[in-house]
Amino acid sequence: MSKCSVDPAFAELVITENVIRRTAEAKAGWRLHGHHMIGWISERRPYEKIVGLAEAMTAILGEFPASVWTGNTGD
């Protein structure tokens, strides 16, 4: 998993061991774009797995520390 962000402090807060583990368990990829989280899986019929992907993305977002929502990255 790569940490690519215009704000390295934000990336360090968000990409934790738990986030990496949950992402790997979900066999999914995701990225943040503005106020949106975009997720994907590389299966042939992803529409049958969309609820599972949404649940996995919700769990991943749940791992983000509260400070990412307030904009306080500790700097």
C-alpha positions as CSV (number, residue, x, y, z in Angstrom):
1,M,0.0,0.0,0.0
2,S,1.5,3.3,-1.0
3,K,1.1,6.5,1.0
4,C,0.6,9.2,-1.7
5,S,-0.7,12.5,-0.5
6,V,-0.1,16.2,-0.9
7,D,-0.1,16.2,2.9
8,P,2.4,13.6,4.2
9,A,1.2,14.2,7.8
10,F,-2.3,13.3,6.8
11,A,-1.1,10.1,5.0
12,E,0.8,9.1,8.1
13,L,-2.3,9.5,10.3
14,V,-4.5,7.6,7.9
15,I,-2.4,4.7,6.7
16,T,-2.0,2.7,9.9
17,E,-1.3,-1.0,10.4
18,N,-5.0,-1.6,11.0
19,V,-6.0,0.2,7.8
20,I,-3.4,-1.8,5.8
21,R,-4.7,-5.1,7.4
22,R,-8.4,-4.3,6.7
23,T,-7.6,-3.3,3.1
24,A,-5.7,-6.5,2.6
25,E,-8.5,-8.6,4.1
26,A,-11.1,-6.9,1.9
27,K,-8.9,-7.6,-1.2
28,A,-9.8,-4.1,-2.2
29,G,-8.2,-0.8,-3.2
30,W,-9.3,2.7,-2.3
31,R,-8.3,6.3,-2.4
32,L,-9.6,9.6,-1.1
33,H,-10.6,12.3,-3.5
34,G,-11.8,15.4,-1.8
35,H,-14.5,14.4,0.6
36,H,-15.1,11.1,-1.1
37,M,-13.7,7.6,-0.7
38,I,-13.5,5.6,-3.9
39,G,-13.1,1.9,-3.6
40,W,-12.6,-1.0,-6.0
41,I,-12.2,-4.7,-6.3
42,S,-10.7,-6.6,-9.2
43,E,-13.3,-9.3,-9.6
44,R,-15.2,-10.1,-12.7
45,R,-18.7,-9.4,-11.3
46,P,-18.2,-6.8,-8.6
47,Y,-21.8,-5.8,-8.5
48,E,-22.4,-9.0,-6.6
49,K,-19.8,-7.9,-4.0
50,I,-20.8,-4.2,-3.7
51,V,-22.3,-4.5,-0.2
52,G,-19.2,-6.3,1.1
53,L,-17.0,-3.6,-0.5
54,A,-19.1,-0.8,1.2
55,E,-18.9,-2.6,4.5
56,A,-15.1,-3.0,4.2
57,M,-14.8,0.7,3.3
58,T,-16.9,1.7,6.3
59,A,-14.6,-0.4,8.5
60,I,-11.5,1.2,7.0
61,L,-12.9,4.7,7.5
62,G,-13.6,3.7,11.1
63,E,-9.9,3.2,11.6
64,F,-9.1,6.8,10.7
65,P,-8.3,8.9,13.8
66,A,-10.8,11.6,14.7
67,S,-8.1,14.3,14.0
68,V,-8.3,13.6,10.2
69,W,-11.9,14.9,10.2
70,T,-11.0,18.1,12.0
71,G,-8.0,18.9,9.8
72,N,-5.6,18.8,12.8
73,T,-2.7,16.6,11.7
74,G,-0.6,17.5,14.6
75,D,1.5,20.2,12.9
